[in-house]
C-alpha cells in the first residue's frame, strides 16, 4: 500500500506543477444503478438500453406482406385469374427491363468519367450492371416462366398501357421520391461501409488502435506487455489487460475522464510508444491510467481508458456551421451507432477485441447531468468478469 500511495502522490504533485489539474464537474448525477445505461454484449448479440438507438430491423418481411396482400386481393377480385397471372409476370419482367435500360443510361452518362474514375471499360461495365442475387433470381425466374407460358399459350396481347410504367419509372427517378430523412437513416444502416460512422471507425482503428494494441513489427511492446510493465513498476494490478474505449451518446469527450466521476482519479500513463507515421517523425502514442475507488470495499481498481477521439471531431462538425451540419446533426445517432457497430466488427475480425473493450453508453440524464463514468466502467468490468467465469465453467 505504501508504494501505491507514493505513486498516487507523485502523479498528483506532477499534475499540479504542470497546471493540468482537472476540477470535478458539479453536474455529476448521483445515480448508482448504471447497468441500463450501457450496451451489453452477450455472445454475438448486443442488448441496448431503451435510450440508445439500436440497429434497425430489415423491412424485407414488411415488403413481402404488402406484396402478398395486394396480389391476393387482386386475384380474389379478378374474373380471369390466368390472364391476371400473365399480366403480373410480364409487368415484373418489363419493370426489370426498365431497370436494365436505366443502367445503360448510367453507363453512357459515366463514359465521360471513364479515365478519371475507372481503370478500364470493364470496371465501368461492372459498376453499371452489377446487381444483387435477389434481382438475378427474380429476373431468371420471370424469364423461365414467361418462356414456358409463351410456348404453351402463345404470345399475350400487349397494349400501350405497358408504356405507362416506363414513364412512372423515370418520373420516380427524376423526382427522387425516396428522398426523406428516414430513408437516409435506412441507407446509413445498410452497413456497406460508405457512411461517415464506418469511415470514422476504420480511420480510428488503422490510424490509432492498430498501432497501440498489437506489436507493430518493431521492438515496440503491445498494450498487454506495457500494462504488465506498469504493474511491475508501480506494484499494482489492472483489473483487465484491456483498454476501455468510451463512446458517449452525447459525443462529449472531456479533457480527462475523471472530470465526470467522483470515484476516478488520473494516475500516470503507460510507457510511451513512439513511431514515425505518414511523414511525422517520432509521433508519441500515450495511454492514460485511472483508478476507480470501489464504493463498497474502498479498493482502487486500475484501468486503462480513454474516449474515442473521432467523436470529438464529429461533435465539432455537428456544432459548427458547415455545408453538411444539418444533415450530420439530424443523423447523429445513426452515424454514432454505425461507428460502434463497424468498430466492433473490425476488432472481432482482427481478433483485437481481446485487448480492447468498447463502452457505448448514455452519459447524460434528463436533467443534463452526467452519469458517473466510474460507475459505468465498474459495471462493465463486472460484466467482463462474469463472461470470463462463464467461459471457464463451460
C-alpha positions in Angstrom: 0.0 0.0 0.0 2.9 2.3 0.7 4.1 2.1 -2.9 0.6 2.8 -4.2 0.3 5.9 -2.1 3.7 7.2 -3.2 2.8 6.6 -6.8 -0.5 8.4 -6.3 1.0 11.4 -4.6 3.8 11.8 -7.2 1.3 11.8 -10.0 -0.9 14.5 -8.4 2.2 16.6 -7.5 3.4 16.5 -11.1 -0.1 17.3 -12.3 -0.4 20.4 -10.2 3.0 21.6 -11.2 2.0 21.4 -14.9 -1.2 23.3 -14.2 -3.3 20.4 -15.5 -5.4 19.6 -12.5 -9.0 18.9 -13.5 -11.9 20.1 -11.4 -14.7 17.7 -11.0 -17.9 18.9 -12.7 -20.6 19.9 -10.4 -23.3 18.3 -12.5 -22.5 14.7 -11.9 -25.5 12.5 -11.3 -25.7 10.6 -8.0 -27.4 7.7 -9.7 -25.7 4.4 -8.6 -27.5 1.9 -10.7 -26.0 2.4 -14.1 -26.3 -1.0 -15.7 -29.2 0.0 -18.0 -27.1 2.9 -19.5 -24.6 0.8 -21.4 -24.8 -1.5 -24.4 -24.2 -5.1 -23.2 -22.8 -7.8 -25.5 -23.9 -11.4 -24.9 -22.3 -13.7 -27.4 -22.8 -12.3 -30.9 -25.8 -10.1 -29.9 -25.9 -6.6 -28.5 -28.5 -5.6 -25.9 -29.3 -1.8 -26.0 -30.8 0.4 -23.3 -34.1 2.0 -24.2 -32.5 5.4 -24.7 -29.7 4.3 -27.1 -30.7 3.7 -30.7 -30.3 0.1 -31.7 -29.7 -1.4 -35.1 -32.8 -1.3 -37.4 -34.6 -4.4 -38.4 -34.8 -5.3 -42.1 -38.0 -4.3 -43.8 -38.0 -7.3 -46.1 -40.8 -9.1 -44.2 -43.0 -5.9 -44.4 -42.5 -5.6 -48.1 -43.3 -9.3 -48.7 -46.5 -9.0 -46.6 -47.6 -5.9 -48.7 -46.9 -7.7 -52.0 -48.8 -10.8 -51.0 -51.7 -8.8 -49.6 -52.2 -6.7 -52.6 -51.7 -9.6 -55.0 -54.2 -11.8 -53.1 -56.9 -9.1 -53.1 -56.4 -8.5 -56.8 -56.7 -12.2 -57.5 -59.9 -12.5 -55.4 -61.5 -9.6 -57.3 -60.3 -10.7 -60.7 -62.6 -12.8 -63.0 -59.8 -14.1 -65.2 -57.1 -15.3 -62.9 -54.9 -16.9 -65.6 -54.8 -13.7 -67.6 -54.0 -11.7 -64.4 -51.1 -14.1 -63.6 -49.7 -13.5 -67.1 -50.1 -9.7 -66.6 -48.2 -9.8 -63.3 -45.3 -11.8 -64.8 -45.0 -9.6 -67.9 -45.2 -6.5 -65.7 -42.4 -7.6 -63.4 -40.3 -8.6 -66.4 -41.0 -5.3 -68.1 -40.0 -3.4 -64.9 -36.7 -5.3 -64.7 -36.1 -4.5 -68.4 -36.7 -0.8 -67.5 -34.0 -1.2 -64.7 -31.6 -2.5 -67.3 -32.4 0.4 -69.6 -31.7 2.7 -66.6 -28.3 1.1 -66.1 -27.5 1.5 -69.8 -28.3 5.2 -69.3 -26.0 5.3 -66.3 -23.2 3.6 -68.3 -23.5 6.2 -71.1 -23.6 9.0 -68.6 -20.4 7.8 -66.9 -18.4 7.4 -70.1 -17.2 11.0 -69.7 -15.7 10.0 -66.3 -14.0 6.8 -67.6 -10.4 7.9 -67.3 -10.8 9.8 -64.1 -12.9 7.4 -62.0 -12.4 3.9 -63.6 -9.3 1.9 -64.6 -10.9 0.4 -67.7 -14.2 -0.2 -69.6 -14.5 -3.4 -67.7 -14.7 -1.6 -64.3 -17.3 0.8 -65.7 -19.4 -2.1 -67.0 -19.2 -3.9 -63.7 -20.1 -0.7 -61.8 -23.1 -0.1 -64.1 -24.6 -3.6 -64.4 -23.7 -5.4 -61.1 -26.8 -6.4 -59.1 -27.6 -8.4 -56.1 -28.5 -12.1 -56.1 -32.2 -11.4 -55.4 -32.6 -9.3 -58.6 -30.8 -12.0 -60.6 -33.0 -14.8 -59.2 -36.2 -12.8 -59.8 -35.2 -11.9 -63.4 -34.2 -15.5 -64.2 -37.5 -16.9 -62.7 -39.5 -14.4 -64.8 -37.7 -15.4 -68.0 -38.3 -19.1 -67.4 -42.0 -18.7 -66.5 -42.6 -16.4 -69.5 -40.8 -18.8 -71.9 -43.0 -21.6 -70.6 -46.1 -19.6 -70.9 -45.4 -18.4 -74.4 -44.5 -21.9 -75.7 -47.7 -23.3 -74.2 -50.2 -20.5 -74.6 -48.7 -18.3 -77.2 -47.8 -14.6 -77.0 -50.2 -12.5 -75.0 -51.8 -9.3 -76.3 -49.8 -6.4 -75.1 -51.3 -2.9 -75.4 -50.0 0.6 -75.0 -50.8 0.6 -71.3 -47.3 -1.0 -70.7 -45.7 2.3 -71.6 -47.2 4.0 -68.5 -44.9 2.1 -66.1 -42.0 3.3 -68.2 -43.0 7.0 -67.6 -43.6 6.3 -63.9 -40.3 4.6 -63.5 -38.2 7.6 -64.8 -40.6 10.1 -63.1 -39.8 8.3 -59.8 -36.0 8.8 -60.5 -36.5 12.4 -61.6 -38.5 13.4 -58.6 -36.3 11.4 -56.2 -39.4 10.2 -54.4 -37.4 8.0 -52.0 -35.7 11.1 -50.5 -36.6 11.5 -46.9 -34.9 11.5 -43.5 -36.0 8.0 -42.5 -34.8 6.6 -45.9 -31.5 8.3 -45.3 -31.2 6.6 -42.0 -32.0 3.3 -43.6 -29.3 3.9 -46.2 -26.8 4.6 -43.3 -27.9 1.4 -41.6 -27.2 -0.8 -44.7 -23.7 -1.3 -43.3 -22.0 -1.1 -46.6 -19.1 0.8 -45.1 -19.7 4.0 -47.1 -21.3 6.0 -44.3 -19.5 8.6 -42.1 -19.7 6.4 -39.0 -18.0 3.5 -40.6 -15.3 5.8 -42.1 -14.6 7.1 -38.6 -14.3 3.6 -37.3 -11.8 2.5 -40.0 -9.7 5.7 -39.5 -9.7 5.2 -35.7 -8.7 1.6 -36.0 -6.0 1.8 -38.7 -4.8 5.3 -37.6 -4.6 4.6 -33.9 -5.7 1.3 -32.3 -3.7 -0.8 -34.8 -0.6 1.0 -33.6 -1.2 0.7 -29.8 -2.9 -2.7 -29.4 -0.6 -5.2 -31.2 3.1 -5.4 -31.8 3.9 -3.1 -34.8 6.7 -5.1 -36.5 9.5 -3.5 -34.5 10.8 -3.7 -30.9 7.7 -1.8 -29.5 5.7 -3.8 -27.0 2.0 -4.4 -27.3 -0.6 -3.0 -25.0 -0.8 -6.0 -22.7 3.0 -6.1 -22.3 3.1 -2.3 -21.4 0.3 -2.8 -18.9 2.3 -5.6 -17.2 5.4 -3.4 -17.1 3.3 -0.7 -15.4 2.1 -3.3 -12.9 5.6 -4.4 -12.0 7.0 -0.8 -11.9 4.2 0.5 -9.6 3.4 -2.6 -7.7 -0.3 -2.6 -8.7 -2.6 -4.8 -10.8 -5.0 -3.9 -13.6 -8.4 -5.5 -13.3 -8.4 -6.2 -17.1 -5.5 -6.1 -19.5 -7.7 -4.2 -21.9 -8.1 -0.6 -23.0 -11.6 0.8 -22.5 -12.8 3.0 -25.4 -15.6 5.2 -24.2 -18.3 6.1 -26.7 -20.7 8.6 -25.0 -24.1 9.2 -26.7 -23.7 13.0 -26.4 -20.3 12.9 -28.1 -18.9 14.9 -25.2 -15.2 14.0 -24.7 -13.8 15.7 -21.5 -10.2 16.6 -21.2 -9.8 13.9 -18.6 -12.3 11.1 -17.8 -12.2 11.7 -14.1 -13.8 15.1 -14.6 -17.2 13.3 -14.8 -16.6 10.8 -12.0 -16.4 11.2 -8.2 -14.8 7.8 -8.0 -12.0 8.2 -10.6 -8.5 9.7 -10.4 -5.9 10.1 -13.1 -2.6 8.3 -12.5 0.5 8.2 -14.6 0.5 6.9 -18.2 1.7 3.7 -19.7 5.1 3.7 -21.4 5.1 5.9 -24.5 5.0 4.3 -27.9 7.0 6.3 -30.5 6.6 5.7 -34.2 7.1 7.6 -37.5 3.8 7.7 -39.3 2.8 9.4 -42.6 5.9 11.6 -42.6 5.6 12.7 -38.9 8.8 11.6 -37.1 8.6 10.2 -33.6 4.9 10.5 -33.1 4.1 9.7 -29.5 1.2 7.4 -28.5 0.4 7.6 -24.8 -2.4 5.8 -22.9 -3.7 7.1 -19.6 -4.2 5.1 -16.4 -7.0 5.8 -14.0 -8.1 4.4 -10.7 -11.7 3.8 -9.7 -12.5 3.6 -6.0 -14.9 0.8 -5.3 -17.7 2.3 -3.3 -18.3 -0.7 -1.0 -14.8 -2.0 -0.4 -12.7 1.1 -1.0 -10.4 -0.9 -3.2 -8.6 1.0 -6.0 -9.4 -0.5 -9.4 -6.8 0.2 -12.1 -8.0 0.7 -15.7 -6.6 2.0 -18.9 -9.3 4.1 -20.5 -9.9 6.9 -23.0 -12.5 8.4 -25.2 -12.9 7.5 -28.9 -11.2 10.6 -30.2 -13.1 10.8 -33.6 -16.2 11.6 -31.6 -14.7 15.0 -30.5 -14.2 16.0 -34.1 -17.7 14.7 -35.1 -19.2 16.8 -32.3 -17.4 19.9 -33.6 -18.7 19.1 -37.1 -22.3 18.9 -35.7 -21.9 22.2 -33.8 -20.1 24.3 -36.3 -21.8 25.9 -39.4 -20.7 23.7 -42.3 -22.4 22.7 -45.6 -23.5 19.4 -44.0 -24.0 20.4 -40.4 -27.8 20.0 -40.6 -27.5 16.5 -42.1 -25.0 15.3 -39.6 -26.9 16.7 -36.7 -30.2 15.1 -37.9 -28.4 11.7 -38.3 -26.0 11.9 -35.3 -27.4 8.8 -33.6 -27.4 6.8 -36.8 -23.7 7.7 -37.5 -22.7 7.1 -33.9 -24.3 3.6 -34.0 -22.5 2.7 -37.2 -19.2 3.9 -35.7 -19.8 1.5 -32.8 -21.1 -1.4 -34.9 -18.3 -1.1 -37.5 -15.5 -0.7 -34.9 -16.9 -3.8 -33.1 -16.7 -5.9 -36.3 -13.2 -4.7 -37.1 -12.0 -5.6 -33.6 -13.6 -9.1 -33.9 -12.3 -9.6 -37.4 -8.7 -8.7 -36.4 -9.1 -10.6 -33.1 -8.2 -7.5 -31.2 -11.4 -7.5 -29.2 -9.5 -9.3 -26.5 -7.4 -6.2 -26.0 -10.0 -3.5 -26.5 -13.4 -3.1 -24.9 -15.9 -0.6 -26.4 -18.2 1.1 -23.9 -21.2 2.6 -25.7 -23.3 4.4 -23.1 -25.8 7.1 -22.4 -23.8 9.8 -20.5 -26.5 12.3 -19.6 -29.8 12.1 -17.7 -32.9 14.1 -18.3 -31.6 17.0 -16.2 -28.5 17.3 -18.3 -26.3 15.8 -15.5 -23.5 13.5 -16.4 -23.7 9.9 -15.2 -20.6 8.9 -13.2 -18.5 7.2 -15.8 -16.5 5.4 -13.0 -19.7 3.5 -12.0 -20.3 2.7 -15.7 -16.8 1.3 -16.0 -17.2 -0.8 -12.8 -20.3 -2.2 -14.3 -18.5 -3.1 -17.5 -15.7 -4.8 -15.5 -18.3 -6.9 -13.6 -19.8 -7.9 -16.9 -16.4 -8.9 -18.3 -15.5 -10.9 -15.2 -18.9 -12.7 -15.4 -18.1 -13.7 -19.1 -14.7 -15.0 -18.1 -16.2 -17.1 -15.3 -18.9 -18.4 -17.6 -16.4 -19.4 -20.2 -14.3 -21.2 -17.6 -17.3 -23.2 -16.3 -18.2 -24.4 -19.8 
